Amino acid sequence: MKHLLFTVFILMGIAVSAQNIPYKLEELTAPEFIQAVAKSSETCILPIGVFEKHGAHLPLGTDLYAAREMALRAAEQEYTVVFPWYYFSQINEARQQPGTIAYSPEIIWKVLQETLDELNRNGFKKIIIVNGHGGNSAFLNYFGMAQLSQRRDYALYWFQPTYDAEVMKKAVALTQHDPYDQHGGNRETSLMMAIVPDLVYTGRAGQQSGVDLDRLKHLPKVYTGIWWYARYPNHYSGDGSKSNAQAGELILNHLVDQLVQTIRNVKNDTAVPALQKQFYDEADNPLKTKQ
């Protein structure tokens, strides 16, 4: 009888621990990791940022803080394993600024691919990228398409939220209208005030200009890699001087709500894995693909 009670106790202990295991990957023990993969429906979030200047008033890790905070808040509501800070991303446009860590194109590609491969080898079948750095947009789009270059045993999803006009109107009412609000400006500064207020120095926001210089206006309908530097050589776009945490929380919660729903949608998704398999099968034998 004692042996039976002990066995039941142990089983109950395992059940309780499975309910309360961390969602931060770095905090999981190896046995907990196995439970976490199952509990997350084999789903993981990879929050991506970078080290770069955000005006004279925000920390170099602004994009890292934003991406991971969104992921962590969402994981609290819909259990998903969250990868640690990931900063191997595209930032060539800010190499002239102090503190920028710009890895080569080859390195950022290989590290991201190997990270995904390792997550998959450890049991994850669905990986969601939460990107906090606008400069990654072109890179991540092409990287996502390049996943089709060979058969993969996982599906990659890139979370792309939208900003509701009413939410942003309320945020502006709490702060200010910022016509150049793209990088280190009103919105991003407010987010940081909600996430890491001790690292935000709004009094320094006016030390440099965040106004668009528009130095390539003579070249309409043309793309060139120097476009960002031509417009914002200070690597600062906007005005963060009147930002506040209340507006930041409003925006952050709006983004988190979208991410929570995205996680649920991804967990329930069967279309992307099925379509990928069909595509890979047809790509292996293109002459047999129905015409």
N, C-alpha and C positions, 0 to 999 in steps of 0.2 A: 504493500500500500504506500509506504514512504517513497519507494522507488518511482511509483506511478505519479505521485504528487510532485516529486522533483522534476520528472520528465515534463509534466504539464507546465510547471513553473518556468522551465527553461524555454519551452516552446512559446509560452506567453511573452517571455522576455525578448525573444527574437522578433515576435510580432510587433511589440511596442517599439523596439529599436528601429524596425523597418519603417514605422510610421514617422519617426523623428530623425531620420538620418539627414545629414547636411545636404544642401544642394550645391554648395561650393565644392568643386572638384578637389581643390587642395586640402580641404578639411576632412575628406572621406578616408577611412581606413580601407585596406584592400578588401576585407570581407564586406564592408559597407558599400564599396564601389559596385560589387556584383548586384547587391540589392538595389542600388541607385539606378543602374542601367534598366532593370526590370520596372522599377517604380516610375521611371521617366518615359516608359514606352519606347525605350531605346532612342531617346531624343536628347540632344545636347545643344547648348547655346555657346557660340564662339563670339564674345564681344571684342570688336576690333577698334583700336584707336591708334595714336601715334604720339611721338614727342615733337612738339612744334610750338612756336610762339603764338600767343593769342593776345595781341596787344601788349601793353605794358602792365596790365592789371590782372591777368589770369595765369594760372599755372601751365607749365609746358604739357602736363598730362591731362589737360581739359577733356579731350576727346575720349581718353581712357576712362576717366571718371564717369562721363556721361553714358557711354556704352555699357559699362559694367553695372552702373546703378540701375539703368533700365532693366537689364537682364536679371539682376538680383531681386528687384521689386516684383517683376513678373513671375519669377520662380517661386516666390513666397505664395503666390496665388494659384499657380499651376505648376506643380513640381516638374522641374527640368534641371538637369545637371548643367552648371555654369562653369565654363573654362576660366582660368585666371586671366589677368590682364594680358592682352596680346597686342604688341606694338610693332610687329614687322610689317609695315605697310608703306604705301607710296607717298612720299613727301618731297620729291625733287624740287618742287616749286618754291620751297622755303629753305633751300640749302645755304642761302646767304645770311640767314638769321641765326643768332646764337642759340644753342640748345637743341637744334634740329638734328635728329638721328635719322639719316637717310641711307637705308640699306640699298644695295644694288637691285635692279629689276630682277636679275636671276635669283638672288637670295630670297626676296619677298615671295616670289612664285614658288620656289622649292620648299621653303619653310611652311607656307600655307598648305601646299599639297601634302607634304609629309605629316603635318598636324592632322589634317582630315583623314589621311590613311591610318594614322595611329589611333585616332578616335574610333574609326570603323573597326580596326583590328581588335579593339577593346569592347566591341559589342554595340556601338551606336550605329543605327541605320538611317537616322535622320539628323541632320546638322543644320542649325539655324544661325546664320551670321547676323549679328547686330552691329552695324557699322556706325561709329561716332565721328568719322572723319570724311568730310565732303570730297577731299582729294583722292579718295579711294574709288570713286564712282566708276570711272572708265575702266580701271583695273579690275574691279570686282565683276563688272558686266562681262568683260572678255574672259576672265577666269571662269565664270559660271558657264559660258558657252564652251570653253575648252574642256570642261568635264566630259563632254561627249566624244573627246578624242580617243578614249578607250573605255572599256567596260568598268563600271564602278559598282561596288556593292553597298552603296549608300545614296541617299538623295540629299542634295544641297539646296537650301532655301535661304534667300536673302530678304530679311525683313525690311520693308520700305514703307514707313508710316507717312501719313499725310497730316497737315496742320489745318484743323477745322477753323473756318473763318471766325466763328463766334468765340471760340476759345482764345484765338489770337487777339481778337478785339478787346476781350476782357484783360488780357495780359498787357496790351498797349495802354489801356486805361489806367493800369496800376503803375506804369512806367513812362514810356514816351513813344512817339512815332519815330522810327529809325529807318530812313530811306535806303541806307546802305547795309542793312542788317544781314550779313552773311557769315562773318567770321570774327568772333570776339565781341560782337555787337550786343544789342539790347537783349535778344532772346538767349544767346549762349551764356552771357554773363548772369542773367537771371537764373538759368539752370544751375550754374556753378554756385550761386548764392544759396540755392536750395540743397545742394549736395555737399559742398565743402566750403562753407562760408568763411572759415578762417584763412582760406587761401585766395580770397578775392579782395582786390584793393581798388574799389571803384574810384577813389580819389586820384588814381593814376591813369584812368581811362582817357583823359584828355591830353596826356603828354605827347601823343603822336596822332597823326591824322588817319582816320579810317574812311576818308572820302575817295571815291572812284576818280582816278586821274584820266581815265579814258584815252590813253596814249596811242591806241591803235584804231581810233575812230575813222581813219582814212582807209581802213581795210575791211569794209563790210563784206559779209558772206565768206569770211576767211577764218580758218582755225590755225593757230600756231601755239606751240608749247609754252611760249613766253607770255601768254595772254593774262595770266593772273598777276604776274610781276608788273606787267604794263599797266594794270589797273590799280593794284594795291601793293606797292613796293614795301610798305611797312608790315606786310602780312597781317593786316588788321582792316576789317571791313565793317564799319558801323560805329556805334557810340554806346559803350556800356556804362556810362557815368550815372544813369538814373535807374538802373536795374534793381530788382529786389527779389527776395526769396519767395514772397507770396506769388508773384507772377511765375517764378521758376517752378514752384510746386504745381501750379495750375497746368503749365505746359508739360511737365514731367509726368503727371498723373494721366494726362491725355494720351501721351505716347505709350505709357505702361499699359493702359487699357487696351490699346491696339495690339501690343505685343502679346498680352495674355490670350487674346482671341486668336492671334496668329499661331501661338503654340498649340492651342486646342485644335485649330484647323489642320496644322501639320501632323499632329498625332493621329488624327482621323483620316488623313489623306492616303488614298490607295492609288490615285491616278498617276502621280509622278513616278513612283517606283514601277508601276505596270507599264507606263509609256516608255520609260527608260529601257526596261527589259526588251520590249518590242523593238525599240530603235536599235539597241545593240545587236539583237538577233538579225535584224534586217541588214544592218551595217556589215555584219560578218559575211553575208551572202547577198550583196546588192543585186546580182543578176536574177535572184529569185524573188525580189521585192515586187509585189503586184503593181502593174502599170495601168 
